[in-house]
Amino acid sequence: MAETRMLTFAMWRDGHCLGLEELLRSLRPLIETYEWRLTIDWLIPEIEIPQDMWLSTDQVVHLFDSHLQLVDGEAEGRNAGSSIPDVCLRAFDSGSWDVQTARPDIAGRLGELYPDAVELEKW
């Protein structure tokens, strides 16, 4: 990803875990036409989730709507029809979301929604 910004912010908010479904919903309509490839290292509860295939935003939201908690893993996103991902959402040890994006509007929206977001120096 060229000219990327990397942010990190807390996953836990007032005793509530900000899950992937909620994070994706908060970024709508910016990512409405996106598709996502999931890499899951740890998920609670442990169930089979499609990996190594591209799923629409709605499909990922639906999968995680049952309050699945992504503990470790990432969702790499790209605009449908594009071959180049420009957003990566990484759950790190169920403690933080790390986001790498080449889209300033997404980085700006995350800063508005999650004022504790700070820049990461390296990914």
N, C-alpha and C positions, 0 to 999 in steps of 0.2 A: 504494500500500500504506500503510494507516494504521498509526501506531505501529510503525514498522519499526526493525529493527536492521540495521546494515551491518557486515560483518566482512570481513577479508582475511587470507589465510594462504598460505604458500609452496606452490607446485604441485610443486616438486622436493623429494624426501625421500630421503636416502641414495642418490643417483644414480638414483632411480626417479621417473618422472613420474606424479603422482596424476591419473589420467584421469577423465573424466566417468562412465564405467561404475563405477569404484571408488568415486567420491564418492557416487553414487546408492546403491550397495550399502551403504555405511557409514551411510546415513540410514534404511535400512529398520529397522523396519517403519513409521516415521513417514510415509513417502511412498509406501507400497505401493499405495494407490488413486489416486495422482496421475497426471496426464497433463501432457505437456511440449510446448512449442512451441520449436523450435530456430531460432536465428539464427546462421548460421555465416559468419564472415568469412575464416577460414583454418583448414584441417584438413589433417593429415598422416597418411596419404597423401591426396591430393585425390581424393575420390570424391563422387558425388551422394548427398546425404542429404535426405530430405523436410524441407522448410521450409514455414512458414505452414499447418501442420496440427498437430493435437494427437495425440501418441503416448503410449501408456501407459508407465509406468516400465519394465515388462518389455521393451517394444519398444525403448526407448532403450538399456537395458542390453545387449540383444542386438546392436543396431547398433554399439555402441562396444566390444563384447567382443573384437573382432579387433584390439585395441590401437591404435585410432585415437587420434591426439593432437589435441585441440581446442586450437589455438594462440590464436585470437581468436574469440570468439563467446559466446553465452549460451543457457541453457535456462531458460525461464520456466515455472514449475509452478503447477498448481492442483489442488485435489481434484476428482476426476471428478464431473461434474454441476454444478460451480460455474462461474460466469462470471468470477470474480475471481481472478487469480493472486495467490499470497501468498509465493512463493519465486522468486528469480532467482539462478541460478548463472552467474557470468561468468568465463570464462577470459581473463586479461589478458596478452597477449604471452608466453604459455607460461611465465610466471614466477610468477603468483599466481592463486588463486581469490578472487573477490570475491563475497560472498553478501549479498543483501538479502532479509530475511524479516520477515513480520508474526507469525511463530510463535515464541514464546519457547522451546518445546521443541526446535525445530530449531537455533536459535542456541545453546542450551545444549549440545546434543549435539555440535555442531561445536567448541565450546570444549573439551569433554572429549576429543574425538578428535584435535584439532589445537591443542595448547596454545600454539602461536605465533600463533594468531588474535588480531588486534587490531581494535578498532572503527575504522571509516572515518568521517570527518567528512562527506564528501559522496560521492555516487554518480557 
